Amino acid sequence: MKHIESRTFWGIVLIAAGVLFLLQSLGLPILNNLWPLVLSVAGMVFLYRFLTERHNWWAVIPGMALLGLGALITFERLFPKAPDNWGAVIFMGSLSLSFLAVYGRTAARQWWAIIPAGVLGTITLLIGFEPYMGDDVFAGLFLLGIAATFALVYFLPTPAGRMRWAAYPAAIVGGIGFLILISVTWLSRMLAPLAIIVFGVYLILRRHEE
Protein backbone atom coordinates (compact mmCIF):
# COMPACT_ATOMS: atom_id res chain seq x y z
CA MET A 1 0.00 0.00 0.00
CA LYS A 2 2.82 2.36 0.88
CA HIS A 3 4.50 1.54 -2.45
CA ILE A 4 1.34 2.47 -4.35
CA GLU A 5 0.92 5.69 -2.37
CA SER A 6 4.53 6.59 -3.06
CA ARG A 7 4.16 6.07 -6.81
CA THR A 8 0.96 8.13 -6.83
CA PHE A 9 2.60 10.92 -4.88
CA TRP A 10 5.62 11.14 -7.17
CA GLY A 11 3.33 10.94 -10.19
CA ILE A 12 1.46 14.02 -8.99
CA VAL A 13 4.74 15.84 -8.35
CA LEU A 14 5.99 15.05 -11.87
CA ILE A 15 2.71 16.13 -13.46
CA ALA A 16 2.81 19.46 -11.59
CA ALA A 17 6.42 20.02 -12.62
CA GLY A 18 5.60 19.17 -16.24
CA VAL A 19 2.71 21.63 -16.30
CA LEU A 20 4.91 24.42 -14.96
CA PHE A 21 7.65 23.77 -17.50
CA LEU A 22 5.07 23.55 -20.31
CA LEU A 23 3.66 26.95 -19.38
CA GLN A 24 7.20 28.32 -19.35
CA SER A 25 7.94 26.91 -22.81
CA LEU A 26 4.71 28.45 -24.15
CA GLY A 27 5.98 31.89 -23.30
CA LEU A 28 4.26 32.35 -19.97
CA PRO A 29 7.06 33.37 -17.57
CA ILE A 30 5.22 31.88 -14.62
CA LEU A 31 8.32 30.16 -13.27
CA ASN A 32 10.29 33.39 -13.08
CA ASN A 33 8.48 34.38 -9.90
CA LEU A 34 7.64 30.90 -8.68
CA TRP A 35 11.12 29.36 -8.69
CA PRO A 36 11.76 29.96 -4.98
CA LEU A 37 8.35 28.48 -4.11
CA VAL A 38 8.79 25.49 -6.45
CA LEU A 39 12.25 24.72 -5.08
CA SER A 40 11.13 25.13 -1.48
CA VAL A 41 8.09 22.89 -1.91
CA ALA A 42 10.22 20.24 -3.62
CA GLY A 43 12.72 20.48 -0.77
CA MET A 44 9.99 20.06 1.84
CA VAL A 45 8.73 16.99 -0.01
CA PHE A 46 12.14 15.35 0.38
CA LEU A 47 12.32 16.45 4.03
CA TYR A 48 8.91 14.90 4.66
CA ARG A 49 10.18 11.57 3.36
CA PHE A 50 13.27 11.95 5.51
CA LEU A 51 11.25 12.62 8.66
CA THR A 52 8.54 10.00 8.15
CA GLU A 53 10.59 7.05 6.87
CA ARG A 54 13.78 6.34 8.79
CA HIS A 55 15.47 4.41 5.98
CA ASN A 56 15.12 7.40 3.64
CA TRP A 57 18.01 9.23 5.32
CA TRP A 58 19.38 10.23 1.91
CA ALA A 59 16.32 12.41 1.21
CA VAL A 60 17.52 15.18 3.51
CA ILE A 61 20.47 15.95 1.19
CA PRO A 62 18.42 16.94 -1.91
CA GLY A 63 15.78 18.37 0.42
CA MET A 64 18.15 20.81 2.09
CA ALA A 65 19.87 21.57 -1.23
CA LEU A 66 16.54 22.57 -2.80
CA LEU A 67 15.53 24.61 0.23
CA GLY A 68 18.92 26.29 0.15
CA LEU A 69 18.50 27.20 -3.50
CA GLY A 70 15.03 28.57 -2.84
CA ALA A 71 16.34 30.63 0.07
CA LEU A 72 19.28 31.82 -2.04
CA ILE A 73 17.04 33.07 -4.87
CA THR A 74 14.67 34.74 -2.40
CA PHE A 75 17.55 36.43 -0.58
CA GLU A 76 19.04 37.78 -3.82
CA ARG A 77 15.68 39.20 -4.86
CA LEU A 78 15.01 40.81 -1.49
CA PHE A 79 18.55 42.13 -1.06
CA PRO A 80 19.99 42.68 -4.55
CA LYS A 81 22.84 44.83 -3.23
CA ALA A 82 23.99 42.35 -0.59
CA PRO A 83 27.50 40.87 -0.96
CA ASP A 84 27.64 37.83 -3.24
CA ASN A 85 29.26 35.69 -0.58
CA TRP A 86 26.15 35.86 1.62
CA GLY A 87 24.16 33.86 -0.90
CA ALA A 88 26.91 31.25 -1.02
CA VAL A 89 26.84 31.05 2.78
CA ILE A 90 23.11 30.27 2.68
CA PHE A 91 23.47 27.46 0.14
CA MET A 92 26.66 25.90 1.49
CA GLY A 93 25.31 26.10 5.03
CA SER A 94 22.17 24.21 4.01
CA LEU A 95 24.30 21.42 2.52
CA SER A 96 26.40 21.20 5.69
CA LEU A 97 23.26 20.92 7.82
CA SER A 98 21.93 18.14 5.58
CA PHE A 99 24.91 15.90 6.32
CA LEU A 100 24.69 16.68 10.03
CA ALA A 101 21.05 15.57 9.87
CA VAL A 102 22.12 12.32 8.18
CA TYR A 103 24.46 11.56 11.07
CA GLY A 104 21.85 12.45 13.68
CA ARG A 105 19.04 10.55 11.98
CA THR A 106 20.92 7.30 11.48
CA ALA A 107 22.12 7.08 15.10
CA ALA A 108 25.77 7.29 14.06
CA ARG A 109 25.55 4.45 11.52
CA GLN A 110 26.42 6.88 8.75
CA TRP A 111 29.45 8.32 10.55
CA TRP A 112 31.03 9.32 7.22
CA ALA A 113 28.48 12.17 6.99
CA ILE A 114 30.52 14.09 9.59
CA ILE A 115 33.30 14.59 7.02
CA PRO A 116 31.27 16.43 4.31
CA ALA A 117 29.35 18.23 7.07
CA GLY A 118 32.59 19.54 8.57
CA VAL A 119 34.19 20.41 5.24
CA LEU A 120 31.10 22.24 3.99
CA GLY A 121 30.61 23.94 7.37
CA THR A 122 34.21 25.16 7.31
CA ILE A 123 33.78 26.49 3.78
CA THR A 124 30.54 28.21 4.81
CA LEU A 125 32.20 30.08 7.67
CA LEU A 126 35.25 31.02 5.63
CA ILE A 127 33.16 32.31 2.72
CA GLY A 128 31.27 34.50 5.17
CA PHE A 129 34.47 36.03 6.58
CA GLU A 130 36.51 35.94 3.36
CA PRO A 131 36.44 39.74 2.81
CA TYR A 132 38.20 40.21 6.16
CA MET A 133 41.13 37.84 5.67
CA GLY A 134 43.99 37.23 3.27
CA ASP A 135 44.50 34.13 1.14
CA ASP A 136 47.11 32.66 3.48
CA VAL A 137 44.87 33.09 6.52
CA PHE A 138 42.00 31.53 4.55
CA ALA A 139 44.16 28.49 3.75
CA GLY A 140 45.33 28.11 7.34
CA LEU A 141 41.83 28.32 8.79
CA PHE A 142 40.52 25.91 6.16
CA LEU A 143 43.08 23.31 7.17
CA LEU A 144 42.24 23.83 10.84
CA GLY A 145 38.57 23.29 9.99
CA ILE A 146 39.40 20.03 8.23
CA ALA A 147 41.47 18.98 11.23
CA ALA A 148 38.55 19.74 13.56
CA THR A 149 36.32 17.62 11.31
CA PHE A 150 38.58 14.58 11.64
CA ALA A 151 38.81 15.23 15.37
CA LEU A 152 35.01 14.94 15.52
CA VAL A 153 35.18 11.67 13.60
CA TYR A 154 37.63 10.46 16.25
CA PHE A 155 35.54 11.48 19.26
CA LEU A 156 31.95 10.90 18.11
CA PRO A 157 30.44 7.43 18.68
CA THR A 158 30.02 4.94 15.84
CA PRO A 159 28.74 1.35 15.78
CA ALA A 160 32.29 0.19 15.02
CA GLY A 161 33.72 2.03 18.03
CA ARG A 162 36.12 4.96 18.03
CA MET A 163 37.66 5.77 14.65
CA ARG A 164 41.24 6.00 15.88
CA TRP A 165 42.68 6.48 12.40
CA ALA A 166 41.06 9.93 12.26
CA ALA A 167 43.53 11.21 14.86
CA TYR A 168 46.37 11.11 12.30
CA PRO A 169 44.87 13.38 9.60
CA ALA A 170 43.54 15.63 12.38
CA ALA A 171 47.03 16.08 13.84
CA ILE A 172 48.86 16.39 10.52
CA VAL A 173 46.43 18.74 8.79
CA GLY A 174 45.93 20.76 11.98
CA GLY A 175 49.68 21.14 12.42
CA ILE A 176 50.11 22.41 8.86
CA GLY A 177 47.23 24.85 9.27
CA PHE A 178 48.65 26.13 12.56
CA LEU A 179 52.09 26.65 11.00
CA ILE A 180 50.54 28.58 8.10
CA LEU A 181 48.68 30.87 10.50
CA ILE A 182 51.82 31.41 12.55
CA SER A 183 53.80 32.42 9.46
CA VAL A 184 51.26 34.97 8.19
CA THR A 185 49.88 36.55 11.36
CA TRP A 186 51.15 38.46 14.39
CA LEU A 187 51.82 35.12 16.10
CA SER A 188 55.07 34.79 14.15
CA ARG A 189 56.35 38.03 15.75
CA MET A 190 55.37 36.82 19.22
CA LEU A 191 56.53 33.19 19.16
CA ALA A 192 60.18 33.79 18.31
CA PRO A 193 60.83 36.14 21.31
CA LEU A 194 58.75 33.88 23.56
CA ALA A 195 60.77 30.86 22.46
CA ILE A 196 64.01 32.68 23.29
CA ILE A 197 62.66 33.66 26.72
CA VAL A 198 61.48 30.10 27.47
CA PHE A 199 64.85 28.69 26.42
CA GLY A 200 66.64 31.23 28.64
CA VAL A 201 64.48 30.30 31.62
CA TYR A 202 65.19 26.63 30.92
CA LEU A 203 68.97 27.25 30.96
CA ILE A 204 68.75 29.16 34.25
CA LEU A 205 66.65 26.45 35.92
CA ARG A 206 68.92 23.72 34.69
CA ARG A 207 71.95 25.62 35.99
CA HIS A 208 70.40 25.81 39.45
CA GLU A 209 69.63 22.08 39.36
CA GLU A 210 73.29 21.32 38.72
TACOR-V53534 format. One record per pair of residues at least 6 apart in sequence whose ideal C-beta (glycine too) atoms are under 6 Angstrom apart, sorted by the first residue. I is the first residue (numbers start at 1). J is the second residue. Records with the same first field share a line. If there is no record, write none. Layout:
I=J + J
This chain:
20=31
23=30
24=31
35=73
36=70 + 73 + 74
39=66 + 69 + 70
40=67 + 70
42=66
43=63 + 66 + 67
46=59 + 62 + 63
47=63
49=56 + 59
50=56 + 59 + 60
57=102 + 105 + 106
60=98 + 101
61=98
64=94 + 97 + 98
68=91 + 94
71=90
72=87 + 90 + 91
75=87 + 90
76=87
85=127 + 130
88=127
89=124 + 127 + 128
92=120 + 123 + 124
93=124
95=120
96=117 + 120 + 121 + 124
99=113 + 116 + 117
100=117
102=110 + 113
103=113 + 114
108=157 + 158
109=159
111=158
114=152 + 153
115=149
118=149
122=145
126=138 + 141 + 142
136=184
137=184
139=180
140=177 + 180 + 181
143=173 + 176 + 177
144=174 + 177
146=173
147=170 + 173 + 174
150=166 + 169 + 170
151=170
153=163 + 166
154=163 + 166 + 167
182=188
